Amino acid sequence: MKENRNFYSYLWHALWLSLAETFAERNTVLPGLILLAGGSEPDIGMLTAIMIGIPLISQLFFASYLTSKEYKKPFLLIGIYIRIASFFGLAASIYLIRDLSASQFIAIIFFWMVLFSISGAFAGVSYTDIIGKSFTSETRKRFFVTKQIITSIGILISAFLVKDLLVSIDYPENYGAAFTIAGILLFIASLGFIFLKEKRSEIKKQYSSIREVIKSVPAEIRANPNLKYFVIISNLIGTTFTLIPFYIAYSRTVFEITEDLIGQFLLAQLSGMVISNLIWKRFLKKYSFKGMLKVTSVMMGIAPLLVIIISSFNSVVLFAGVFLLIGSGISSQKITMEGVLIEISNEANRPLYIGIYGTLNLTSAFLPLLSGSLFGIIGYHYIFILWSFLTFSSLFLIKKMVCPVGIEEKKSI
């Protein structure tokens, strides 16, 4: 009974969260806001580092604190409420844009997104830990796929609404309305967690400080080769994930950036997420999370190469097709990363593993800043090709990952 209750509580959150995130989509909507405000590639690099890197590198700090907590639900809710406040804060700030310089306004965007990202890390550790405690291994697989299907429904509904909103309302009021709606929808999403019934965590080890936690990391990695491989794989795949917002900036070399163009790319990306979810349920059942890791690596490795090739045709439709592929890769990644992390950990060490995984995901934290600077020096193409090669190299390490991630894959072959 408790498992079913939590199952539907998480699905409620997933549906409304998908609606909220589309209105503030980090790969298209937010970079578009930066560019329209007068920003450049380094600014997008900073934004990407904030949105992807900060939640990851701050997870170890929060994990060290939450590892000793028997119940994580209160901290999950606190993190979500701070995120809601961040959306409303950014929405209010957007209405002041005409009174600010471009650099001042971009700095304000960064401030609210830092708060949003840090609170997301705080909530994320609790979110994943409660999933691990709430469901059996088989139910978790069903949950992750069902969650993506539910998310796809929300995305399908909101994608058209966001596109119309960006085009039908003048800038910057269109972005102010988008983030206001995102805050309201995220609040509705949080209501699902009020009904969560959390199982008490088994606390086997207490950490007195963050320093003690950091000192324990090497031993934890040595004790679990799957964790070591997974951290490296995540870094390699992360190289091309950090490129996604830069595709919007790169498109400026081919097309004129408008709200309509941003809306088209957003719609293509979200359509890819929706369509691919029809495939992932069957694929995951047959090849398990290890097979999904391979798929994620291949799709994200191909994307930057396609951007280079397709841009020569000067076609918006073909360029949007890359975002269709990217959406499929994002969907695969969302299913896979949490699933693998839960499978290779247990109830006692899961918060710590989440922290280790996040903090050592260094490419997601620092590569956007490096990429944003290098694009102006050596150009897009060299970076796209190099980062693509790094992502493809993760396939060799994925093969080395063993039980429990690959058990069902071996059985099916």
Helices and strands as residue ranges (DSSP letters): H 2-23, H 29-36, H 41-48, I 49-53, H 54-57, H 59-66, H 73-94, G 97-99, H 102-134, H 137-168, H 173-194, H 210-223, H 225-241, H 244-250, G 251-253, H 259-311, H 316-343, H 350-359, H 362-378, H 380-398, H 407-412
